[in-house]
């Protein structure tokens, strides 16, 4: 039944507004949400210093397409369940439009009659689900249906660097089974949220990803070019310039273009030759070549990040994720966890970080030993600044900013033309921000903290997840979509 519905749906939609960077199709059945593009500076909201220099954060702000509500939605908590309905005067009109849209979707083959999706959506725009004994989650239908181009998946996640901090959005992957799939945002309401919560504007993010990625872990000794690139970037000149001004060295390294598109060509800079070294050695695959892209996780200290694979995807079969049975095609990512327990307190002017000193000292010593085993003591003496920048683990921002860096003791190297999405994991009183790094030329993947709590400390224990690193071809970073219409439109 689902396969037949998919075939009908493929024939029923009329695709319009094709764009050169379009990588998926979108059918708007309801007018409740639209997909919008962010600017890297969030319409001028980021600090001037960030706008001048922090390309990874600007690219993280602009990543993907934001799932944006055209009308507010009110979420209510009651007796362990969540309810959602349009706020204000549009409630009845949207309810009528919802009923009409379902009839149209079924009659034109976008939804299988009495199938899992039809049954779920028939109950309304939103419904409650649970995962085990966890808190209730709300599945909210955006009124959109989406279909990735062949060979791609769609990743759904939170709105990240400009978001409603009272909700958390579950990560989901929509697999390429050739059918339109209702775009549902699954969210959890945080305990500190009021009983009635109004959602407006950006509630999530959707972007295409390529599920042909394999990641292998290795030691620094097995990838010495990565250690040399780190030392070349953080040389004495870098620190001399940084004392008085923004260096813009990363911007020059990646060519100064959006998404680091010239990371493998253009003006020369530290790390370029090191990035080339080894990439041909490993036979890393570019997009379109045979075989998966091969990514290396280069471990230089304790608390090695975890390599994970997506095992469940959402399809046209229904709203519940199902095991991925795509054979060799898979999407791997890296989960970075905190290596040093710490507290951090922001008072509006100063952000003070207090780590467990013995754990930090032990970890720093282990990193230095890894570099010494690979390069020798003379290398350490000649590159003391670069090693110190890595081993101190924490780097503060200027006074007045509620931000600081945590620098994992591992590096990520992707094939030429690939970057890494650094998707932060939020915690109690803080966010880890979203960024995009051209990891074919620059291999560090820092976790940038935004402290939301004022006065009282945040606490981040050892092992707490900080980042999910998703390798992605750069031509997908700003990919757009084609608009699809009903057959009778």
Secondary structure, 3 states (H helix, E strand, C coil): CHHHHHHHHHHHCEEECCCCCEEEEEEECCCCEEEECCCCCCCCCCCHHHHHHCHHHHHHHHCCEEEEEEEEEEEEEECCEEEEEECHHHHHHHHHHHHHHHHHHHHCCCCCCCCHHHHHHHCCCEEEECCCCCCCEEEEEEEEEEEECCCEEEEEECCCCCCCCCEEECCEEECCCCCCEEEEEEEEECCCCCCEEEEEEEEEEEEEEECEEEEEEEEHHHCHHHHHHHHHHCCHHHHHHHCCCCCCHHHHHCCCCHHHCCCCCCCCCCCHHHHHCCHHHHCCCCCCCCCCEEEEEEECCCCCCEEEECCEEEECCEEEEEECCCCCCECEEEEEECCCCEEEEECCCCEEEEECHHHHHHHHHHHHHHHHHHHCHHHHHHCHHHHHHHHCCEEECCCCCCEEEECCCEEEECCCCEEEEEEECCECCEEECCEEECCCCCCCCCEEEEECCCCCCEEECCCCEEEEEEEEEHHHCCCEEEEEECCCC
